[in-house]
Amino acid sequence: MAREQPALAFLYREIDQMSAGLDKNVLRGKLMAARTLAASRLRELKMPVLFVTGTEDIVIPPPLVEGLFAMVPGAKLEIISEAGHSVYFERAERFNRAVDKFLIESLANRAR
């Protein structure tokens, strides 16, 4: 993204700098402690679920997302090429298209 969209990459870095004083390891620990659903319980979900990941995501790598996706009955998976962790930001058009398609399909299935 940085080579292809330097202005967007600059904006992303600037947004990240706004949280420069935040200890992300401490935050990550708090988020992990706050988890309320074990991964094994994903099989019980009854609502539509869309997993979206970028091929270049190093925060939550695609193989991890694919593993979670496989645990949710009827879930959908969208892997966006040339995107990292912030797919919605890096590839907004493709992200929005995937979410729009998912919502349309979910509503159509619900109407049946």
Buried (B, 14 or more C-beta within 10 A) or exposed (E): BEEEEEEBBEEBEEEEEEEEEEEEEEEEEEEEEEEEEEEEEBEEBEEBBBBBBBEBBEEEBBEEBEEBBEBBEEBBBBBBEEBBBBBBBBBEEBBEEBBEEBEEEBEEEEEE
